[in-house]
């Protein structure tokens, strides 16, 4: 059976959620890092779409996924504009001006960590 585009997207989204569940407490990753790990480097925007809905899935820590510069670009998809930052701060991740402080130190790269 040929999968429809929506089925393919759903499968990709589930893979994104599976990787996101593996991000360690107190660490962050980027949309692009997840896309690259899944073998689809140019699909970071699609990872973003998956994250747009992920904050409603209780076991997917969507707050740990930021843009390639550590910017909280997905914050508007949470219940309140400051919820993403609050969740990160609960994990001792400092955020200033909507950017993760020490992003390079806290960055978790699934391509290197999930060997």
WOFENPE-V861298 format. One record per residue. N is the residue number from 1. RES is the residue in one letter. SS is DSSP state (A for helix, B for strand, O for the rest). PHI is phi in radians with two decimals (none if undefined). D_LAST is the distance of its C-alpha to the last C-alpha in Angstrom with 1 decimal. Layout:
# WOFENPE-V861298
n:N res:RES ss:SS phi:PHI d_last:D_LAST
n:N res:RES ss:SS phi:PHI d_last:D_LAST
This chain:
# WOFENPE-V861298
n:1 res:X ss:O phi:none d_last:32.0
n:2 res:X ss:O phi:-1.44 d_last:31.0
n:3 res:X ss:O phi:-1.36 d_last:29.1
n:4 res:X ss:O phi:-1.32 d_last:30.9
n:5 res:X ss:A phi:-1.01 d_last:29.4
n:6 res:X ss:A phi:-1.12 d_last:29.4
n:7 res:X ss:A phi:-1.13 d_last:27.4
n:8 res:X ss:A phi:-1.10 d_last:24.8
n:9 res:X ss:A phi:-1.09 d_last:24.7
n:10 res:X ss:A phi:-1.09 d_last:24.5
n:11 res:X ss:A phi:-1.06 d_last:21.5
n:12 res:X ss:A phi:-1.11 d_last:19.7
n:13 res:X ss:A phi:-1.03 d_last:20.9
n:14 res:X ss:A phi:-1.11 d_last:19.6
n:15 res:X ss:A phi:-1.14 d_last:16.0
n:16 res:X ss:A phi:-1.04 d_last:16.6
n:17 res:X ss:A phi:-1.11 d_last:17.9
n:18 res:X ss:A phi:-1.07 d_last:15.0
n:19 res:X ss:A phi:-1.17 d_last:12.6
n:20 res:X ss:A phi:-1.05 d_last:15.5
n:21 res:X ss:O phi:-1.11 d_last:15.9
n:22 res:X ss:O phi:-1.59 d_last:12.6
n:23 res:X ss:O phi:-1.14 d_last:13.9
n:24 res:X ss:O phi:-1.15 d_last:15.1
n:25 res:X ss:O phi:-0.93 d_last:18.8
n:26 res:X ss:O phi:1.43 d_last:20.3
n:27 res:X ss:O phi:-2.22 d_last:17.6
n:28 res:X ss:B phi:-2.35 d_last:17.9
n:29 res:X ss:B phi:-2.42 d_last:16.1
n:30 res:X ss:B phi:-2.06 d_last:17.8
n:31 res:X ss:A phi:-1.01 d_last:18.7
n:32 res:X ss:A phi:-1.13 d_last:17.6
n:33 res:X ss:A phi:-1.13 d_last:14.0
n:34 res:X ss:A phi:-1.18 d_last:13.7
n:35 res:X ss:A phi:-1.03 d_last:15.6
n:36 res:X ss:A phi:-1.08 d_last:13.5
n:37 res:X ss:A phi:-1.04 d_last:10.2
n:38 res:X ss:O phi:-1.43 d_last:12.5
n:39 res:X ss:O phi:1.39 d_last:13.7
n:40 res:X ss:O phi:-2.38 d_last:17.0
n:41 res:X ss:A phi:-0.85 d_last:17.4
n:42 res:X ss:A phi:-1.53 d_last:21.1
n:43 res:X ss:A phi:-1.86 d_last:20.9
n:44 res:X ss:A phi:-1.08 d_last:20.6
n:45 res:X ss:A phi:-1.13 d_last:24.1
n:46 res:X ss:A phi:-1.19 d_last:23.2
n:47 res:X ss:A phi:-1.07 d_last:20.5
n:48 res:X ss:A phi:-1.05 d_last:23.5
n:49 res:X ss:A phi:-1.10 d_last:25.7
n:50 res:X ss:A phi:-1.09 d_last:23.3
n:51 res:X ss:A phi:-1.17 d_last:23.4
n:52 res:X ss:A phi:-0.98 d_last:27.2
n:53 res:X ss:A phi:-1.73 d_last:27.5
n:54 res:X ss:A phi:-1.18 d_last:24.6
n:55 res:X ss:O phi:-1.11 d_last:26.7
n:56 res:X ss:O phi:-1.57 d_last:28.8
n:57 res:X ss:O phi:-1.68 d_last:26.1
n:58 res:X ss:O phi:-0.98 d_last:26.2
n:59 res:X ss:O phi:-1.71 d_last:22.7
n:60 res:X ss:O phi:-1.91 d_last:21.0
n:61 res:X ss:O phi:-1.37 d_last:21.0
n:62 res:X ss:A phi:-1.05 d_last:22.0
n:63 res:X ss:A phi:-1.14 d_last:23.6
n:64 res:X ss:A phi:-1.51 d_last:20.2
n:65 res:X ss:B phi:-1.93 d_last:19.8
n:66 res:X ss:B phi:-2.25 d_last:22.0
n:67 res:X ss:O phi:-1.41 d_last:22.8
n:68 res:X ss:O phi:-1.15 d_last:21.4
n:69 res:X ss:O phi:-1.88 d_last:24.1
n:70 res:X ss:O phi:1.48 d_last:23.6
n:71 res:X ss:B phi:-1.40 d_last:26.6
n:72 res:X ss:O phi:-1.40 d_last:27.2
n:73 res:X ss:O phi:-1.23 d_last:28.0
n:74 res:X ss:O phi:-1.63 d_last:27.5
n:75 res:X ss:A phi:-1.07 d_last:29.9
n:76 res:X ss:A phi:-1.29 d_last:32.8
n:77 res:X ss:A phi:-1.65 d_last:31.1
n:78 res:X ss:O phi:-1.60 d_last:31.2
n:79 res:X ss:O phi:-1.01 d_last:34.4
n:80 res:X ss:O phi:-2.40 d_last:35.8
n:81 res:X ss:O phi:-1.08 d_last:35.0
n:82 res:X ss:O phi:-1.81 d_last:34.0
n:83 res:X ss:A phi:-1.12 d_last:31.9
n:84 res:X ss:A phi:-1.05 d_last:28.6
n:85 res:X ss:A phi:-1.09 d_last:29.6
n:86 res:X ss:A phi:-1.05 d_last:30.9
n:87 res:X ss:A phi:-1.11 d_last:27.7
n:88 res:X ss:A phi:-1.14 d_last:25.7
n:89 res:X ss:A phi:-1.12 d_last:28.5
n:90 res:X ss:A phi:-1.13 d_last:28.4
n:91 res:X ss:O phi:-1.76 d_last:24.9
n:92 res:X ss:O phi:1.09 d_last:26.5
n:93 res:X ss:O phi:-1.73 d_last:25.2
n:94 res:X ss:O phi:-1.41 d_last:28.2
n:95 res:X ss:B phi:-2.25 d_last:29.3
n:96 res:X ss:B phi:-2.30 d_last:32.2
n:97 res:X ss:O phi:1.02 d_last:33.7
n:98 res:X ss:O phi:1.15 d_last:31.0
n:99 res:X ss:B phi:-2.18 d_last:28.3
n:100 res:X ss:B phi:-1.20 d_last:25.7
n:101 res:X ss:O phi:-1.28 d_last:26.9
n:102 res:X ss:O phi:1.07 d_last:24.3
n:103 res:X ss:A phi:-0.93 d_last:22.0
n:104 res:X ss:A phi:-1.11 d_last:20.0
n:105 res:X ss:A phi:-1.29 d_last:19.6
n:106 res:X ss:A phi:-1.49 d_last:18.7
n:107 res:X ss:B phi:-1.14 d_last:16.3
n:108 res:X ss:O phi:-1.92 d_last:12.9
n:109 res:X ss:O phi:-1.82 d_last:10.6
n:110 res:X ss:A phi:-1.04 d_last:8.1
n:111 res:X ss:A phi:-1.17 d_last:6.9
n:112 res:X ss:A phi:-1.71 d_last:6.3
n:113 res:X ss:A phi:-1.49 d_last:5.9
n:114 res:X ss:O phi:-1.85 d_last:3.8
n:115 res:X ss:O phi:-1.59 d_last:0.0
